[in-house]
Amino acid sequence: MKRGMLPLNALRAFEATMRHGQMKLAAEELGVTYGAVSRQVRGLEEVLGVSLFVGPRNRLTPSQAARDLQPALQDALDRIETAVLRVQRRDKRTLDLSCLSTFAMRWLIPRLFNFREVHPCIDVRMTADDAPVDFARDRFDVAVRVGPGPWDGVNVTELFADEVGPVLSPTLLEPSGSVMWENLAALPLLHTRTRPAAWAEWCSATGNPIPSGGQEFEHFYFMLEAATAGLGVAIAPEVLVRDDLAAGRLFAPFGFRPSGQRYVALTPVHPSDEAVAFADWLGLQSKSDASPC
């Protein structure tokens, strides 16, 4: 089919239906009615001469033809969207970042001044989030996440290995090379709902008995603030307490161990120039800021 004859509206309706799995959600994204999406898809089937969906209307199943068409179509629309955004952003150049809230507060924000010095024309607009990212749905340029991977369908910039260990304020225990596990286990334990098994996993990896009790905090940031204030001892990722360790506000008597997870910066398959610049900057910052441990 010649380019001038392509049914672009119908192709958009089909691509949105495949991506969302429902015509209703596709209609909401496109700002049209369910009936309009249904008519566009039926019209596309007539033009192509194939069935794209089978089964009842409330439980549509993509045909093999639909599964063959969808990847190339989504890639093409992603490329068009990226090109349009690049033109739109040529003046304002805003980068939308999705980032783990504690990582943003404890590591990223204190270093953002450097990005502004290097890229003064790019404004970073940040959203705190730790959910799986869908760049087609969420419209972010970059997402910072932590996990074991793999990270499929995106570009990945490796940042840090996630290494964890007990940390506490020197007001609770004298920092020294002779801290015994019994001394640490006798202190109040701090927990977070973000990683409820952190103590059990660390004790299992180090062969120490799992202590009971302690205080739970809803957010990781609150738990780390409590540890800094001397309210107890917490299991923390080294990268999130790096500045506190350097300043002497916290110390890690047993060091840190790999958790099997990694901090990464994710970008779409076809990233904007701003996304490439920010991901590259994050990668350089992570290397220059490597843990001394």
N, C-alpha and C positions, 0 to 999 in steps of 0.2 A: 504493500500500500504506500502511495506517495505521501510525503510529509504533509502536503497541503490538505490531504484527505483524512488525516488522523483525527478520530473523534476524541479530542482532548478531555472534554468534560466527562465523557463516559469512562475514559481511562482513569481519571482521577477518582471517580466514584468507585470503580472496581478496586483500585489500589488501596483506598481507605477502608473498604469492606474487608479486604484480605488482611490488612494490618490490624484492624480492630476485631475481626472475627464476627462482626454483626453489622447489618445495614443501619440499624438504629444509631449506633455509635458513629458510624461513618457519616450519617446525615447530620449529627450534632457537630462534628468537626467541620463539615463543609458548609454548615449554615443553611441547609435545605431540609425538605421533608423526607421522611422514610420513603414515601411513594416516588419522589423524584429520583432518589438513588436507585430504587428498584427498576424504574423505567430506563434509567441510563444503563444499568447492567444488562437488562434485557435487550436494549438496542445494540449494545456492544456485542452480545452473543449473535445477533442477527447479522451484524457487519462481518464478524469473524467466521460465522458459519459453524460455531462450536458451542457446546454447553459449558459454562464456566462454573455453575453451581448445580448440585443435585440434592434431592431430598425435599422435605417440607419447608415452607417459608420460615418457620420458627426454628429450624435446625438445619441450615444450609451447610452443605459439605462441598469444599472446592474440588473441582474435577482435576484430572491430570493436566489438562490444558491451562487451567487457572494457575496451578502450581508451577508450570513451565514459564508462564508469562510474568508472574509477580516479581521475581527477583530483579530482572532487567528493568522492569517498569519502575519499581521503587528506587533503584539506583539512578535511573534517569531523572526522576522527579526530585530526588535528593540533590543531584547536581544542579538542576535548575534553581532550586531553592537557595543553595549555597551561592550561586552566581548572583542572584537577585539581592541577597543579603549583603554581599560584598559591595555592590553598587550603593545600596542604601546606607551602609555604614562608612562610606568613604569620608564623610565629614565628621559624624559623631563618634564612630568607632567604639561602641560599647561591647564589652565582653560579658556574657552571662555565665557565671560560675556556680556550680552546685558542689557544695563542700561539706564534709563532716564538721559538725559544729565545734567540737572540742579541738579538732585539728586546726580549724580556722582561728580560734581564739588563742590557742597555746603556741602554734608554730607559724601559721601563714600570715596573719595580720601583723605581727611584729616585724615581718620581713617585706611587706608589700611596698614600703617606701622605695625599696631597691627597684622593683618592677616599674614604678612610676618614674624613677630617674632614667631607666633604660628606655621605657616606652611612654613618654609623657602624653601622647595623644590617645591612649587607650584607657577608658574608664572601666573598672572592674565592678560589676553588679553581682553581689554574692547572695546566694540562697542556701540556708542550712538544710541539709538533707542527707540521709544515709540509705535511702531506698535504691533498689536497682534502677539504673538510668536507661531511659529509652529516648535517644536523641530525636527521633522522628516525632515523638509525642510531646516531650518536655521542652524542646527548643533551647536547650543549654548548649553552650560552646565547649565547655570543659566540665568534667566531673571528677572530683577527688574521692576515691573510695579505698576501703581496706578489706581484704578478703584473701582466700586461697587461690582464686582464679579457677578455671581459665576465664578470660574476658573475651567473649566471642563477638564478632561483628563490629568491633571498634578498634581504634588505634590506641596503643598502650605505651605510656611513658613510665618506666619504673622509677619509684622515688626511694622508699625505705623498706627494708625488711622489718617486720613487726617483732620487736624483742621486748619481753616483759619481765618484770621482777618486782619485789616488794620495795616500796619507798616510804620514807617517814621523815618527819621533822627532827632535826638535832635536839629540839627541846624535849623530845620523848626519850631519846636514847643517845648516849655518847657515841659519835661516829668513830669507829676504830676498825682495825682488821680482825678483831677477836669477838665480834658479835655472834652470839650463839643463837640457834634456832629457838631454844626454850625462852630466851629473853624476848625475842620478837613475837612468838606465839602468845605470850602473856599480855601483850598490848591489845587495845581495842582494834578489831578488824573493820575495815571499811569495804563495802561492796557497792556495785552499781548494777542496775537492771540491764544496762547495755551488754555487759559481760558477766552474767550471773555465775558462771562456772570458773571464773578466773583463778580463784584461790585453789579450788580442787585440781584444776589442770596443772598449775604451777607446782603444787605439793606432790602430785603424782609424778611429774617429770623429775623432781629433785629428790624423791624418796623420803619426803618429810610427812609426818602425820597431818591430816587435814584438821585444822582447828575449827571449832564451832562458834556460833554466835556472831555478833558484830552489828554494825549499822548499815542499812542499805540506802542508797541515794538514787533518785530517778535518773539523773543525768551524770555522765562521766565527769563533766566539768565541775559539778558540785562536789563529787567525791575527791577530786584532786585538790580543790580548794580546802576541803576539810583536812586532808593530809598535810597540806602546807601550813594550816593553822594549828597543827599539833593534836588533832582529834583522834588520830589513830594511824594505822599502817595500811596501805593500799597496794594492790597489784596494778602496775601502770605500764603502758608502753613507753619505752625509753624516749622516743621522739617527742612525746607530749610533755615530758618533764625535763627535757634537755636544758632549757634555760634555768629552771629551778635548781637543777643539780649544779650547774656552773656558778650560780649565785649563792649556793650554800643553803638555800631554803629547804631543800630535801637532800637526802642521801640514800644510796642503794647498797645496803650492807652485803648483799649476795650477788650483785651485778644483774645482768639481764640474759634471758634465754630466748631463742627464736620460738615464736608461737606457730609458725607454719603459714602465717598470713603476710601480705605485703601491702604497703600503701602505693597506689598507682594514680596517675592522671589519665583519664580517658577522654578521647575526642572522637567525633564522628569519622566515618570512613573518608568523607570528603570535608575536611575541616576548613574553617575560615582562616584567613591570614592571622587574625587576632588569636584564634585558638592555638595555632601552631606556635606563635610567639610566646603565649603564656605557658603552654606545655613545655616548650624548650627551656624557658626560664625556670620553671619548677624543677626540671631535671638538673639544671646547672646548680640551682640552690641546694638541692638535696645532696649533690656530690661535694660541694664546698662546705656544707654544714654537716658532714658525716660524723657519726658518733665517735668520740674518742675512746669509747670502751672497747 
